[in-house]
Amino acid sequence: MTEQSVQDLRPDADGVIDLAALGEDFVRNPYPVYAALRARGPVHRVRIPEGALGWLVVGHEAARATLNDSRLSKNWANASPDAAAVSVSAGYHMLISDPPDHTRLRKLVAREFTARRIAALEPRIRELTGELLDTMLAAPDGRGDLVASLAFPLPIAVICELLGVPYLERDRFKELSDHVLGAAPEAERKESAAKLGAYLMTLLDELRARPGDDLLSALIRTSDEDGDRLSTSELHGMAWLLLIAGYETTVGLISNGTLALLNHPDQLAALRADPGLLPSAVEEMLRYDGPVETSTYRFTTEPMTIGDTVIPGDGQLVIPALADADHDPARFPDAERFDIRRDSRGHLAFGHGLHFCLGAPLARLEARVAVGMLLERTSSLELDTDPAALEWREGLLLRGVRRLPVRWRR
């Protein structure tokens, strides 16, 4: 965003700021807009690129509190029609439920989505990463697209193997998923969601008939001490959530994180010199330009006050801006600086509270392996285009580049 366009941010006659009208500059770099809004206060009435009308919460303290506020519901039954928000989920799952349903669902899934199961994946993740890098680095001109070569195929392969999803038409799957989670027209998003939902129902039927050692087969079998099990709709929703959320965010983490290193050669050099910095580097990647720009939707169940603003309790859409929370200098001094030695603890890239991302350990593991092996296998790595030419995903939920052209020396 230009300094002038940020200064010109003005609500319309109804007090609404139209974020969609900010155009490509906002998609490419939303941080100056969020900072300008944060300077005015912690909450603002906005229309988001997806078309919904809601309340955007900025700043670390306000966003963190909002993420853990029991007056906000994740259940779409509590959404006001006036918000014009569109649900595209298949089935019923943790991310669209409140306690006690959420507590029950998360408990059943957490029984199988264990730290031991995730840790056991590391050798396979290294094997897959090595295979993908072999193919990528074999390019005779030393050039390629990191998203197509590594950042996308690695997470999709890992989550498919973890869940027990057989080979799928991955480019088509990515196209449908991009439509569902982006800012495509409502009809197109719903059509793509229906196609993905039908695919998952077929997959679950196959796994019931021929169960394996995968996570979805385990979820079909699992029950708690009282014999509670996931219903068909809950299995459908959980498959939807784990498959789509399980790869989409990691694509953004690997690509955005690598881009941050390429744009900061001193930090890239420091990481090459000391691979022991990799865990803190991944945390800084998550803070500095994480893959989730705003949280998923929440709806008011009673009036709530944020700053000096009272938000009605009739199902108003409330959206914490995770990206801005992690750029708030009140929480992270010199927040606009990318520093892999920074203590980035407390970032909200994986959310906070009841809905903290269950897949965070897997995303961190994949990023450490992918970035670490990429640097091990190359003696130099550079961006192969003007940063201003990069195309970013539309929509306020996920943040990431569609392509990341790079050049290297082995």
N, C-alpha and C positions, 0 to 999 in steps of 0.2 A: 504494500500500500504506500502511496505517496503521503508525505506529511500533510499536504493540503486535504487529501481525501479523508484522512483520519480526522482532521479537525472539522471537516464538514459533516460528520456523522450527526444526523438530526432525526428525531422521531417525526412521524407523520402526524396528521391531525388527531389520530386516535392514540397517539403516544407510542407507536410501534416503530422500531428500527428494522428495516428490511435488509437482512444480511445477504439475501440472494441478489439484491440490486448492486452489491459491492463488486460483483463480477470476478474476473480471473485473478486480479491482484489479491483479493481476500482468500481465494482458494489456495493460491501459491504461498501466501504468508499471512495468516490470520492474526499473528501475535500482536502487531501494533494496534489493531482494532480492539482486541481484548484489553490491552493495556490502557487504551484511551477510555474504554467503558469502565474499567476498574477504577480509574482515577475519579470517575463521577459517582461511583457507588457500587455495591456488591450485586445488584440485581437490575435487570432491564427487560422490558417487554420487547420481544423480537419476533420476526417471521423468519424461519430458517429456510435454507435452500430446498429442503424436502417439502416445503409448503405449509408446515404446521405453525401454529401460533402459540408461543409459550413465553416463559420467563427464564432468561439466561442468567446463571449465577456465576460470577467471576471472583477471582481472589482465592488463595489457598484456604484460609480459615473458613470462609463462607461455603466454599465448595465441599470441604471435608465435613462440615457440620450437616450440610444438606444431604450428602450421601448416606448419612447415618440417622436421618430424621424419621421417626416412626409415623409422623403425620403425612408422609408421602408414600403412596402405594405404587407398586409395580404392576398391579393387576389392571388390565385394560377395561375391566367392568367398571372401574372407577373413573374412567376418562370422560371428560366433558366433550360432547359433540362439537362444541364451539372451537376446540383446539385444532380440529381438522387433522389430527394425527392418524396415521395409517399403520395398522398392525399387519405384518407379513409373516409372522411366525407360523410354523406348522406344529400342531399339538400343544401340550401344556408343559412348561418347563420352569426351572428355577428363576430365570431372569424375568418372568412375567407373573411371579407369585409372591405373596406375602406370608409371614408366619401366621398360622402354624404350618400351612402347606409347604412354604419354602423350607422350613426346618426339616420336615419329613423328607422332601425330595433331595435336598442336599445331603442328608445323612445317608440315604440309600446309594447315591452316586459316589460319595466320598469313601464308602466301604470298598469300592472297586478302583477308584481313581487315586491310588495310593502313591506315596513318595517312593516306595519300593518299586512299584510298577514303572514309574517314570524314570527312576535311576537306572533300571535295567535296560532302558531303551538306548542309553548312550552309545554302546558299541555299534548298534544298528544305525544310529544317526550319523556316526562317524563314517561308517561304510557307505551310506547313501551320499553323504557330502563328498566323500572322496570320488565316487563315481561321477557325480555331477561336475565336480571341478576337473576331472580328467577330460570330460567332453568339452567343457567351456574353454579350458586352457589349451586345448588342441587346435583352436582357431589359428590358422597360419598368420593372420594379420595382427594377432594379439589384441583383438577388440571383441566386445560382446555386450549383451544386455544382462545385467546382473539379476534383474527381476525374473526374466524368462529362463535364465540359466541356473539360478540358485535360490533366490529368495522366495519364488513361488513353488517350484517343484519339490523342494525339500520339505516344507511344512505339510503340503498336501499328501506327499508320500508317507510321511510319519503318521499323520492322523488317520489316513486310510488303513495303514497296517495296524495301528493301535485299536481302531474300532472294528476291524474285520471287514472293511469295505473292499470288494474286489476291484479289479481295474475298472476305472470309469473314464469317460471321455472328458479328460481334465480341462481342456480348453473350453469345452462347452459348459462344464460345471462352473468354471471361473466366470464365464460370461453371465450365466444365470445368477450366480452369487453376487456379482458386481451390480446387477440390476436391482436385486432385492435390497442390498445394503447401501445403495447410492442414492442419487437424486433423480433417477429416471421417473417418467410419468407414472402416476398411481396405477393405471391399468396394466402397464408393462411390469411393474414391480409385483403386482398380485399374480399375473400370469406366470412369471418366473418362479414365484414362491410355490404356486400350485404344482408346477413341473418338478421342482425339487422335492416337494412333499410326497408326490406320487412315487418318485424314485425311492425315497427312504422307506415308504410303506412296503414296497416290493422287497427291498433289502431285508427288512425285519422279518417278513414272512419266510424268506430263504434261511435266515439264521435260526428261526424257531425250528425249521425242519432239519437243519444240519448245523447245530451249534459247534463253535470252535473254542479256542483259548483266548479270543479277543475280548475287548471291553464291552461291546454291545451284547455279545452272547452272555457275558457275566451279568450284565444288567438285566437281561431277560430272566436269568436264573435267580438273581439275588433276592433275599428277603431279610427282614430284621428279626430280632428276637421274638417279636409278636406275630411273625408270619406276614407282615406287610410287604407288598410287592408293588412295582410300578405297573400302572394300568396301560392299556394299548395306547391311549392318547399321550400318557406321560412318557412312554418309551419313544413314541414318535417325536415328541417335543425334545426329549433329551438327545436323540440322534441328531436332530436338526441343530440344536445348540452346540453340541460337541464337534460336529463335523464342520460347520461353517465358522463358528467362533474359534475352533481349534486350529484353523489354518490362516484365516484372514488377518488376524492381528499379528501373527508371527511373520507373515510376508512384509507387513509394514515395519515391524521392528528391525528385521534384517536390512531392508532396503533403506529406510530412513537413517538407521544407525551407521551404515556404511557411508551414506551420503554425508553425514555429519563429520565423519573422519576425513573424507576426501576434501571437504570444504575447510578443514582445519589441519593442514599438513603437520604442524607441530605436535598435535595430539596423536596423529597417525604414527609419526616417528617415535613418540614416547611409548606407544603401545607395541610397536615392533621391537623397541629396545628392551621392553620389560613386559613379556606376555602375562606376568603375574597380575598386571593391572586389568586383565580382561573382565573379571566379575564387576569391578567398579565401573569400567567402561560401559558395560551393558546397562547398568543402572543409570548412568548419565545419559545414554542414548534414549532410555525410556523417559527420563525427565525432560531432556532438551527438545526432542521432537518425537514423542511417542506415537504409536499407531492408532490410538483411540483419542479423538479430539474432544468429544463430549461423551458423557455417560448415556446409557440407554434411558428411555423415558420414565419419568415419575409423575404421579398425579396427586394433587392435594385432596385430602379427606377432611380437612378442617382448615380454617384460616391460619396463616403463618406469617410472621414478620421477619423480613431479612433486611438489615439496615433500617432505613426509614420507610420501607415499602411493605404494605400489607397485601399479601396474595390471597385472593378468595379461596375458600375451601370446597369449591364445587367441581373438583376434577380438573383444575388448571394444570397445564403441562409445565413442569419445572425441569430445566436442563443444566446441570453443573458442567462448566467448561473445564475439563481436566487439563487441557493444554495450557490454559491461562493459569490455573492453580500452580502448575509446576514452573511457571515463569514469574511468579510473584516474588519480588525482591524482599518482601517482608518475611518470607520463608527461606528463600534461597538467594543470599547476597550475590550481586553481580549476575543475576539470573540469565541474562542474554549471552553469557560466555559459556562455551562448551569446554568443560574441563573434566577429563576422565579420572582425575585424582580427587574430585569433589566428593564430599559425603552427601550422596543423593538420597539417603534414607528419608522417608516421609513423603516421597513423590506419590502422586495419585494415578499413575499410568494404569494400574490394575484395579482402580477403584478403592473403596474403603467400606468397612462395616460388613453387614450381612451378605452383601453381594460381591465381596472381594473375589476377584477372578480365581476360580478353582484351577485353571490351567496355567497359572503364573509360573510354577516350577518348570513345566514343559517348555514354555516360550523362552524362559531364561536359558535353559539347557541348549535348545536349538540355536539360539543367537550366539552363545559362547562357542559352540562347536563350529558353526558356519563362519563367523568372523575370524575366529582363531585359525582355522584351517586355510581360509582364503589368504590370510597374511603369511602363513607358513609356506604356502605354495607359490607366492609371488614375491619378487624382489622390489617391485614397484607397482603401484596401483593409482590410477588417476581418473578423474571424471573426463569423459570423452565428448563433452558437449558444453555449451554455455549453460550455467545453472538456470538462467532465465528461460531457457528453451524447454526445461523439464515440464512434463504434463502431470498435474496432480489430480487425484481422485476428487470428484465432486461429492457434495454432501457433507454434513456436519459430524457424522458419527466416526467414520474411519479416515485416517490421514495417511497418505502414501503416494509415491510416484508410480505412474503406470509403467514407465521404462526407466532404467538407470544405465545409460551407455558408459562403459568403462574401457580403459586400455591398460595393459599390464606388460611386465616382463617377468618371465618365470624364474 
